[in-house]
Amino acid sequence: MAILRIRIYWEDDDSIYRDIAIRHSQTFADLHGAILKAYEFDNKHKATFYRSNDNWQRGREISLEKYDDKVYKADPLLMAETALASEIKGPNQRFIYVYDFNKIWTFLVELINVDKDENKKLTYPTCIRTEGIAPSQYGTKGLVDSRLAEVEEKYDLNAEALSEGFSEEGEEGDSSEEEEATTDEGNDGF
């Protein structure tokens, strides 16, 4: 059984990509799920693939479902019913994947290799390569989010610092220090 190695680039930064290995007989719905898992996105939004050419122009649509609020030039193929092999026309076949029609997450999907033998140790589809920190679907992500939260908790001085007499920057906390400074300046050593 042929194993397709497909690279999924994030459109905004092509140094961020995921390689997915998938059987040629699996469907676009399987690929859709693998992309979401590889980029750590949830499965709560609408999605669609477009067949594409070498210039990344959108062609025939392969949609998760037929959406009533969308106008189609031709009825879309459905991901669950469309095998990958049926839409691959050449060795460098390309697709465009759009997820969440409000935020319009766009990924460029490209067939990069076909293996004749499958690895019995792998469960397909599977992410076999990860490059770059994935964009965050809803906010901060990556090294910043969990580690920053830990640092903020560890060094959060607001409640303790205020109870020990420290004031927030720019607050009129303890004015006695200011008074001492002005009286010392006024004496000029006499």
C-alpha positions in Angstrom: 0.0 0.0 0.0 1.4 3.4 -0.9 2.2 5.9 1.8 2.0 9.5 1.0 4.3 12.0 2.7 2.5 15.3 2.7 4.0 18.6 3.9 1.6 21.2 5.4 3.0 24.7 5.5 1.4 27.6 7.4 0.7 30.2 4.7 2.0 33.1 6.8 5.4 31.5 7.5 6.7 28.7 5.3 9.5 27.9 7.8 6.7 26.4 10.0 5.5 23.1 8.6 4.4 19.6 9.5 5.0 16.4 7.5 2.3 13.8 7.7 2.5 10.2 6.5 -0.9 8.9 5.3 -2.1 5.9 3.3 -3.2 6.8 -0.3 -6.5 5.0 0.4 -7.4 7.3 3.4 -9.7 10.2 3.0 -9.4 14.0 3.1 -11.3 13.8 6.5 -8.3 11.7 7.8 -5.9 14.3 6.5 -8.0 17.1 8.0 -7.9 15.4 11.4 -4.1 14.8 11.2 -3.4 18.5 10.3 -5.5 19.7 13.2 -3.7 17.3 15.6 -0.2 18.3 14.2 -0.9 22.0 14.6 -2.7 21.5 18.0 -6.0 23.0 16.8 -9.4 21.9 18.0 -12.0 20.4 15.7 -14.8 23.0 16.3 -14.8 24.9 13.0 -15.6 24.6 9.3 -12.9 23.4 7.0 -12.2 22.8 3.3 -9.5 21.8 0.9 -9.0 23.1 -2.6 -7.2 21.3 -5.3 -4.4 23.5 -6.4 -1.8 24.0 -9.2 1.9 25.0 -9.0 0.9 28.7 -8.5 -1.3 27.9 -5.5 -4.5 28.8 -7.3 -7.7 27.4 -5.9 -9.5 24.7 -7.9 -12.2 22.1 -7.0 -13.3 22.2 -3.4 -13.2 19.2 -1.1 -15.2 20.3 1.9 -15.9 18.9 5.4 -19.6 19.2 4.6 -21.7 21.3 2.2 -22.3 24.6 4.0 -25.6 26.4 3.4 -24.1 29.9 3.9 -21.4 29.4 1.2 -21.9 29.9 -2.6 -20.3 27.2 -4.7 -19.4 27.3 -8.4 -19.7 23.5 -8.4 -20.9 21.2 -5.6 -17.9 20.4 -3.4 -16.6 16.9 -2.9 -17.0 15.7 0.7 -13.8 14.9 2.7 -15.3 11.8 4.2 -16.1 10.3 0.8 -13.0 11.4 -1.1 -9.9 9.2 -1.0 -6.6 11.1 -1.3 -5.5 8.9 -4.2 -8.5 10.0 -6.3 -7.4 13.6 -6.2 -3.6 13.2 -6.7 -2.9 13.9 -10.3 0.9 14.2 -10.3 4.0 13.7 -8.1 3.9 17.2 -6.7 0.2 17.6 -6.2 -0.8 20.6 -4.2 -3.9 21.5 -2.1 -4.9 24.5 -0.1 -6.4 23.8 3.3 -8.6 26.5 5.0 -9.8 26.0 8.6 -12.1 28.3 10.6 -13.8 30.5 8.1 -13.9 33.4 10.6 -10.1 33.5 11.3 -9.2 31.9 7.9 -6.3 29.7 8.9 -4.7 28.8 5.6 -2.2 26.0 5.0 -0.4 25.0 1.8 -0.5 21.2 1.4 2.0 19.5 -0.9 2.8 15.9 -1.7 6.5 15.5 -1.3 7.1 11.8 -1.4 5.4 8.4 -2.1 6.7 5.3 -0.3 5.8 1.9 -1.5 6.1 0.2 1.9 4.4 1.2 5.1 6.0 1.2 8.5 4.2 -1.4 10.6 5.1 0.5 13.8 3.2 3.6 12.8 -0.5 4.2 12.9 -1.6 6.2 9.9 -2.1 9.1 9.5 0.8 10.3 11.7 2.9 13.5 12.0 6.5 12.4 11.2 8.2 15.8 11.2 7.7 19.1 12.9 9.4 22.4 12.1 8.8 25.7 13.9 6.4 26.7 16.6 2.9 26.3 15.4 0.7 29.4 15.5 -1.7 29.6 18.4 -5.3 29.1 17.4 -6.7 31.3 20.1 -3.9 33.3 21.7 -0.4 33.0 23.1 1.4 29.7 22.5 4.5 27.7 22.5 7.4 28.4 24.9 5.8 31.6 26.2 2.4 30.4 27.5 3.2 27.7 30.1 6.6 28.9 31.2 5.5 32.5 31.4 2.6 31.5 33.6 4.9 29.6 35.9 7.3 32.6 36.2 4.4 35.0 36.8 3.2 32.8 39.6 6.6 32.3 41.1 7.6 35.9 41.1 4.2 37.5 41.6 4.8 40.2 44.2 1.7 42.2 43.9 -0.2 40.9 47.0 2.8 40.2 49.2 4.8 43.3 48.1 1.9 45.7 48.8 1.4 44.2 52.3 5.1 44.7 53.1 5.0 48.4 52.2 6.0 48.3 48.6 3.9 50.3 46.2 3.1 49.9 42.6 5.1 52.0 40.2 3.7 55.5 39.8 1.6 55.2 43.0 1.9 57.8 45.8 2.7 55.1 48.4 4.9 56.4 51.2 5.5 60.2 51.1 7.7 60.4 54.2 10.8 59.5 52.1 10.0 62.3 49.7 9.6 64.8 52.6 13.0 63.7 54.1 14.7 64.2 50.7 13.3 67.7 50.4 14.2 68.8 53.9 17.8 67.5 53.5 18.1 69.5 50.3 16.8 72.6 51.9 19.4 72.5 54.7 22.4 72.5 52.3 24.5 71.1 55.1 23.9 74.0 57.6 
